[in-house]
């Protein structure tokens, strides 16, 4: 009896996987036919709105990397916070 349940559950999983692949392929074809750009994906493969890529910089004191737009600049160097401006650069 347990073998029958195992094979039945396996068959159901295969059917769902095949249906998901077919649905994704159909959506790709529909987007290509209508001229819509492909959906953006993040590092995990999830689709979503794509954000512009921002340059990164490192703190002159602690070497932490962070977005350049958040930098505290002093004496031609980038710092991650105002407290590190007062500390010596490495």
C-alpha positions as CSV (number, residue, x, y, z in Angstrom):
1,X,0.0,0.0,0.0
2,X,2.8,2.4,0.8
3,X,4.4,1.8,-2.6
4,X,1.2,2.7,-4.3
5,X,1.0,6.0,-2.3
6,X,4.6,6.7,-3.1
7,X,4.2,6.2,-6.9
8,X,0.9,8.2,-6.8
9,X,2.6,11.1,-5.0
10,X,5.5,11.0,-7.4
11,X,3.2,11.1,-10.4
12,X,1.4,14.1,-9.0
13,X,4.6,15.9,-8.5
14,X,5.8,15.2,-12.0
15,X,2.5,16.4,-13.5
16,X,2.7,19.7,-11.5
17,X,6.3,20.2,-12.6
18,X,5.5,19.7,-16.2
19,X,2.5,22.0,-16.1
20,X,4.7,24.7,-14.5
21,X,7.3,24.4,-17.2
22,X,4.7,24.5,-19.9
23,X,3.1,27.6,-18.4
24,X,6.4,29.4,-18.1
25,X,7.3,28.6,-21.7
26,X,3.9,29.8,-22.9
27,X,4.4,33.1,-21.0
28,X,7.8,33.6,-22.6
29,X,6.3,33.0,-26.1
30,X,3.4,35.4,-25.3
31,X,5.9,38.1,-24.2
32,X,8.0,37.6,-27.3
33,X,5.0,37.9,-29.6
34,X,3.8,41.1,-28.0
35,X,7.3,42.7,-27.8
36,X,7.3,43.0,-24.1
37,X,10.8,42.9,-22.4
38,X,11.6,39.8,-20.4
39,X,10.9,39.9,-16.7
40,X,13.9,40.9,-14.6
41,X,15.2,38.4,-12.1
42,X,17.2,38.8,-9.0
43,X,20.0,36.6,-7.7
44,X,17.5,34.1,-6.4
45,X,15.6,33.9,-9.7
46,X,12.6,35.8,-8.4
47,X,11.0,38.2,-10.9
48,X,10.5,41.8,-9.9
49,X,11.1,45.4,-10.9
50,X,14.8,45.9,-11.8
51,X,16.6,48.6,-9.9
52,X,19.5,50.5,-11.6
53,X,22.9,49.3,-10.6
54,X,24.7,51.6,-8.2
55,X,28.4,51.8,-7.8
56,X,29.9,50.7,-4.5
57,X,32.7,52.2,-2.5
58,X,34.6,51.2,0.7
59,X,35.1,53.1,3.9
60,X,38.7,54.4,4.3
61,X,38.7,53.4,7.9
62,X,36.9,50.0,8.3
63,X,36.9,48.9,4.6
64,X,33.1,48.2,4.6
65,X,31.5,48.3,1.2
66,X,28.4,50.4,0.8
67,X,26.6,52.3,-2.0
68,X,28.5,55.4,-3.1
69,X,25.4,57.6,-2.8
70,X,25.5,57.0,1.0
71,X,29.2,58.0,1.4
72,X,30.4,60.6,3.8
73,X,33.2,62.3,1.9
74,X,36.1,64.1,3.6
75,X,39.7,64.9,2.4
76,X,39.0,63.0,-0.9
77,X,38.2,59.8,0.9
78,X,34.9,58.0,1.4
79,X,33.6,56.9,4.9
80,X,30.6,54.9,5.9
81,X,29.6,57.2,8.7
82,X,30.5,60.6,10.2
83,X,32.2,58.9,13.2
84,X,34.8,57.2,11.0
85,X,35.8,60.6,9.5
86,X,37.4,61.5,12.8
87,X,39.4,58.2,12.9
88,X,42.5,57.5,10.9
89,X,42.3,55.9,7.5
90,X,43.9,52.5,7.1
